[in-house]
Amino acid sequence: MRIALAGLATSHPFTDARTLARHAELVVWEPDPERLRRFTEEQPAATVKGSLDELLAAEPDGVVLTVPNPRVPRALEAVLETGVACFVNKPAAATRAQLDALDRLDVHDRVLSSSVLRFAPAFTAATVAPVEPAEVLAVRATVRHDVGLWATGYNPWQDTPDEGGGTMVTMGIHGVELLVALLGPDVRLAGAAGAVRHYTGLRSEDTGVMALRWGSGITGTVEILGVSDGESYTVTLHRRDGTESIVIESGEDPVKGLGYEGTIEAFLAMVAGAPSPVPWKETRAVLDVLVSAREAAR
């Protein structure tokens, strides 16, 4: 099996490759020489290609796509033309223009784009039985993930609202993803706000909040705490008879605990012919909420 890593724009494909290398031959393309050097030091057996076209010409069985958000639509279009399974590292879009460009693509059923947390064992174990919307009053997701690295100038495109969406999008997706996984894609943004509370060097925000509403009438809140000594994610369901919380933490094995391993397992199942476990309709709903929050938070 041959898996192509198209771009190394974030830390995620480095983590993905450590799992994939146990199952497949790796082929990689990345235009930034420093990122490529780091990758080949970790994965010396990987074959390097000089362009996305060369990478796809190697006839991979699946593609992990990780390029800066403005480049996703064109790169994904090229991958779609091959017909192979594709995992697009989150978020697939951060602005309305990027989302509109994705809408013009014919996305087949072996394309997956999701927060890895959807596949975290703590979340999948707690959601074996579907949530019954009629029993739920409201939901809340709390995202604790420090963004101080961006204040040092690391990956500035991620922190730029018109490119990578900033904290509201890049960290907010974790909360929105989990709530949509629980309650479905019939959701819209009711309001959003962001602020800089600590990292004054940011281009976006280090804290944020979103208000959501499902067609069923359920209301939801996503809290984004980008100033945090630890990383954790909590989903809270409020029912008439009490409150239930699901907590996702890295544990002793972050690759497994945070869902990276489960995500790659889902991707490899797609390579073998299975449809994406996350329908594009759900991904589209998550992205629309995030893009709308980015617009509202201005």
Secondary structure as a PSIPRED ss2 file (coil, helix, strand):
# PSIPRED VFORMAT (PSIPRED V4.0)

   1 M C   1.000  0.000  0.000
   2 R E   0.000  0.000  1.000
   3 I E   0.000  0.000  1.000
   4 A E   0.000  0.000  1.000
   5 L E   0.000  0.000  1.000
   6 A E   0.000  0.000  1.000
   7 G C   1.000  0.000  0.000
   8 L C   1.000  0.000  0.000
   9 A C   1.000  0.000  0.000
  10 T C   1.000  0.000  0.000
  11 S C   1.000  0.000  0.000
  12 H H   0.000  1.000  0.000
  13 P H   0.000  1.000  0.000
  14 F H   0.000  1.000  0.000
  15 T H   0.000  1.000  0.000
  16 D H   0.000  1.000  0.000
  17 A H   0.000  1.000  0.000
  18 R H   0.000  1.000  0.000
  19 T H   0.000  1.000  0.000
  20 L H   0.000  1.000  0.000
  21 A C   1.000  0.000  0.000
  22 R C   1.000  0.000  0.000
  23 H C   1.000  0.000  0.000
  24 A C   1.000  0.000  0.000
  25 E E   0.000  0.000  1.000
  26 L E   0.000  0.000  1.000
  27 V E   0.000  0.000  1.000
  28 V E   0.000  0.000  1.000
  29 W E   0.000  0.000  1.000
  30 E C   1.000  0.000  0.000
  31 P C   1.000  0.000  0.000
  32 D C   1.000  0.000  0.000
  33 P H   0.000  1.000  0.000
  34 E H   0.000  1.000  0.000
  35 R H   0.000  1.000  0.000
  36 L H   0.000  1.000  0.000
  37 R H   0.000  1.000  0.000
  38 R H   0.000  1.000  0.000
  39 F H   0.000  1.000  0.000
  40 T H   0.000  1.000  0.000
  41 E H   0.000  1.000  0.000
  42 E H   0.000  1.000  0.000
  43 Q C   1.000  0.000  0.000
  44 P C   1.000  0.000  0.000
  45 A C   1.000  0.000  0.000
  46 A C   1.000  0.000  0.000
  47 T E   0.000  0.000  1.000
  48 V E   0.000  0.000  1.000
  49 K C   1.000  0.000  0.000
  50 G C   1.000  0.000  0.000
  51 S C   1.000  0.000  0.000
  52 L H   0.000  1.000  0.000
  53 D H   0.000  1.000  0.000
  54 E H   0.000  1.000  0.000
  55 L H   0.000  1.000  0.000
  56 L H   0.000  1.000  0.000
  57 A H   0.000  1.000  0.000
  58 A C   1.000  0.000  0.000
  59 E C   1.000  0.000  0.000
  60 P C   1.000  0.000  0.000
  61 D C   1.000  0.000  0.000
  62 G E   0.000  0.000  1.000
  63 V E   0.000  0.000  1.000
  64 V E   0.000  0.000  1.000
  65 L E   0.000  0.000  1.000
  66 T C   1.000  0.000  0.000
  67 V C   1.000  0.000  0.000
  68 P C   1.000  0.000  0.000
  69 N H   0.000  1.000  0.000
  70 P H   0.000  1.000  0.000
  71 R H   0.000  1.000  0.000
  72 V H   0.000  1.000  0.000
  73 P H   0.000  1.000  0.000
  74 R H   0.000  1.000  0.000
  75 A H   0.000  1.000  0.000
  76 L H   0.000  1.000  0.000
  77 E H   0.000  1.000  0.000
  78 A H   0.000  1.000  0.000
  79 V H   0.000  1.000  0.000
  80 L H   0.000  1.000  0.000
  81 E H   0.000  1.000  0.000
  82 T H   0.000  1.000  0.000
  83 G C   1.000  0.000  0.000
  84 V C   1.000  0.000  0.000
  85 A E   0.000  0.000  1.000
  86 C E   0.000  0.000  1.000
  87 F E   0.000  0.000  1.000
  88 V E   0.000  0.000  1.000
  89 N C   1.000  0.000  0.000
  90 K C   1.000  0.000  0.000
  91 P C   1.000  0.000  0.000
  92 A C   1.000  0.000  0.000
  93 A C   1.000  0.000  0.000
  94 A C   1.000  0.000  0.000
  95 T C   1.000  0.000  0.000
  96 R H   0.000  1.000  0.000
  97 A H   0.000  1.000  0.000
  98 Q H   0.000  1.000  0.000
  99 L H   0.000  1.000  0.000
 100 D H   0.000  1.000  0.000
 101 A H   0.000  1.000  0.000
 102 L H   0.000  1.000  0.000
 103 D H   0.000  1.000  0.000
 104 R C   1.000  0.000  0.000
 105 L C   1.000  0.000  0.000
 106 D C   1.000  0.000  0.000
 107 V C   1.000  0.000  0.000
 108 H C   1.000  0.000  0.000
 109 D C   1.000  0.000  0.000
 110 R C   1.000  0.000  0.000
 111 V E   0.000  0.000  1.000
 112 L E   0.000  0.000  1.000
 113 S C   1.000  0.000  0.000
 114 S C   1.000  0.000  0.000
 115 S C   1.000  0.000  0.000
 116 V H   0.000  1.000  0.000
 117 L H   0.000  1.000  0.000
 118 R H   0.000  1.000  0.000
 119 F H   0.000  1.000  0.000
 120 A C   1.000  0.000  0.000
 121 P H   0.000  1.000  0.000
 122 A H   0.000  1.000  0.000
 123 F H   0.000  1.000  0.000
 124 T H   0.000  1.000  0.000
 125 A H   0.000  1.000  0.000
 126 A H   0.000  1.000  0.000
 127 T C   1.000  0.000  0.000
 128 V C   1.000  0.000  0.000
 129 A C   1.000  0.000  0.000
 130 P C   1.000  0.000  0.000
 131 V C   1.000  0.000  0.000
 132 E C   1.000  0.000  0.000
 133 P H   0.000  1.000  0.000
 134 A H   0.000  1.000  0.000
 135 E H   0.000  1.000  0.000
 136 V E   0.000  0.000  1.000
 137 L E   0.000  0.000  1.000
 138 A E   0.000  0.000  1.000
 139 V E   0.000  0.000  1.000
 140 R E   0.000  0.000  1.000
 141 A E   0.000  0.000  1.000
 142 T E   0.000  0.000  1.000
 143 V E   0.000  0.000  1.000
 144 R E   0.000  0.000  1.000
 145 H C   1.000  0.000  0.000
 146 D C   1.000  0.000  0.000
 147 V C   1.000  0.000  0.000
 148 G H   0.000  1.000  0.000
 149 L H   0.000  1.000  0.000
 150 W H   0.000  1.000  0.000
 151 A H   0.000  1.000  0.000
 152 T H   0.000  1.000  0.000
 153 G C   1.000  0.000  0.000
 154 Y C   1.000  0.000  0.000
 155 N C   1.000  0.000  0.000
 156 P H   0.000  1.000  0.000
 157 W H   0.000  1.000  0.000
 158 Q H   0.000  1.000  0.000
 159 D H   0.000  1.000  0.000
 160 T C   1.000  0.000  0.000
 161 P C   1.000  0.000  0.000
 162 D C   1.000  0.000  0.000
 163 E C   1.000  0.000  0.000
 164 G C   1.000  0.000  0.000
 165 G C   1.000  0.000  0.000
 166 G H   0.000  1.000  0.000
 167 T H   0.000  1.000  0.000
 168 M H   0.000  1.000  0.000
 169 V H   0.000  1.000  0.000
 170 T H   0.000  1.000  0.000
 171 M C   1.000  0.000  0.000
 172 G H   0.000  1.000  0.000
 173 I H   0.000  1.000  0.000
 174 H H   0.000  1.000  0.000
 175 G H   0.000  1.000  0.000
 176 V H   0.000  1.000  0.000
 177 E H   0.000  1.000  0.000
 178 L H   0.000  1.000  0.000
 179 L H   0.000  1.000  0.000
 180 V H   0.000  1.000  0.000
 181 A H   0.000  1.000  0.000
 182 L H   0.000  1.000  0.000
 183 L H   0.000  1.000  0.000
 184 G C   1.000  0.000  0.000
 185 P C   1.000  0.000  0.000
 186 D C   1.000  0.000  0.000
 187 V E   0.000  0.000  1.000
 188 R E   0.000  0.000  1.000
 189 L E   0.000  0.000  1.000
 190 A E   0.000  0.000  1.000
 191 G E   0.000  0.000  1.000
 192 A E   0.000  0.000  1.000
 193 A E   0.000  0.000  1.000
 194 G E   0.000  0.000  1.000
 195 A E   0.000  0.000  1.000
 196 V C   1.000  0.000  0.000
 197 R C   1.000  0.000  0.000
 198 H C   1.000  0.000  0.000
 199 Y C   1.000  0.000  0.000
 200 T C   1.000  0.000  0.000
 201 G C   1.000  0.000  0.000
 202 L C   1.000  0.000  0.000
 203 R C   1.000  0.000  0.000
 204 S C   1.000  0.000  0.000
 205 E C   1.000  0.000  0.000
 206 D C   1.000  0.000  0.000
 207 T E   0.000  0.000  1.000
 208 G E   0.000  0.000  1.000
 209 V E   0.000  0.000  1.000
 210 M E   0.000  0.000  1.000
 211 A E   0.000  0.000  1.000
 212 L E   0.000  0.000  1.000
 213 R E   0.000  0.000  1.000
 214 W E   0.000  0.000  1.000
 215 G C   1.000  0.000  0.000
 216 S C   1.000  0.000  0.000
 217 G C   1.000  0.000  0.000
 218 I C   1.000  0.000  0.000
 219 T E   0.000  0.000  1.000
 220 G E   0.000  0.000  1.000
 221 T E   0.000  0.000  1.000
 222 V E   0.000  0.000  1.000
 223 E E   0.000  0.000  1.000
 224 I E   0.000  0.000  1.000
 225 L E   0.000  0.000  1.000
 226 G C   1.000  0.000  0.000
 227 V C   1.000  0.000  0.000
 228 S C   1.000  0.000  0.000
 229 D C   1.000  0.000  0.000
 230 G C   1.000  0.000  0.000
 231 E C   1.000  0.000  0.000
 232 S E   0.000  0.000  1.000
 233 Y E   0.000  0.000  1.000
 234 T E   0.000  0.000  1.000
 235 V E   0.000  0.000  1.000
 236 T E   0.000  0.000  1.000
 237 L E   0.000  0.000  1.000
 238 H E   0.000  0.000  1.000
 239 R E   0.000  0.000  1.000
 240 R C   1.000  0.000  0.000
 241 D C   1.000  0.000  0.000
 242 G E   0.000  0.000  1.000
 243 T E   0.000  0.000  1.000
 244 E E   0.000  0.000  1.000
 245 S E   0.000  0.000  1.000
 246 I E   0.000  0.000  1.000
 247 V E   0.000  0.000  1.000
 248 I E   0.000  0.000  1.000
 249 E E   0.000  0.000  1.000
 250 S C   1.000  0.000  0.000
 251 G C   1.000  0.000  0.000
 252 E C   1.000  0.000  0.000
 253 D C   1.000  0.000  0.000
 254 P H   0.000  1.000  0.000
 255 V H   0.000  1.000  0.000
 256 K H   0.000  1.000  0.000
 257 G H   0.000  1.000  0.000
 258 L C   1.000  0.000  0.000
 259 G C   1.000  0.000  0.000
 260 Y H   0.000  1.000  0.000
 261 E H   0.000  1.000  0.000
 262 G H   0.000  1.000  0.000
 263 T H   0.000  1.000  0.000
 264 I H   0.000  1.000  0.000
 265 E H   0.000  1.000  0.000
 266 A H   0.000  1.000  0.000
 267 F H   0.000  1.000  0.000
 268 L H   0.000  1.000  0.000
 269 A H   0.000  1.000  0.000
 270 M H   0.000  1.000  0.000
 271 V H   0.000  1.000  0.000
 272 A C   1.000  0.000  0.000
 273 G C   1.000  0.000  0.000
 274 A C   1.000  0.000  0.000
 275 P C   1.000  0.000  0.000
 276 S C   1.000  0.000  0.000
 277 P C   1.000  0.000  0.000
 278 V C   1.000  0.000  0.000
 279 P C   1.000  0.000  0.000
 280 W H   0.000  1.000  0.000
 281 K H   0.000  1.000  0.000
 282 E H   0.000  1.000  0.000
 283 T H   0.000  1.000  0.000
 284 R H   0.000  1.000  0.000
 285 A H   0.000  1.000  0.000
 286 V H   0.000  1.000  0.000
 287 L H   0.000  1.000  0.000
 288 D H   0.000  1.000  0.000
 289 V H   0.000  1.000  0.000
 290 L H   0.000  1.000  0.000
 291 V H   0.000  1.000  0.000
 292 S H   0.000  1.000  0.000
 293 A H   0.000  1.000  0.000
 294 R H   0.000  1.000  0.000
 295 E H   0.000  1.000  0.000
 296 A H   0.000  1.000  0.000
 297 A C   1.000  0.000  0.000
 298 R C   1.000  0.000  0.000
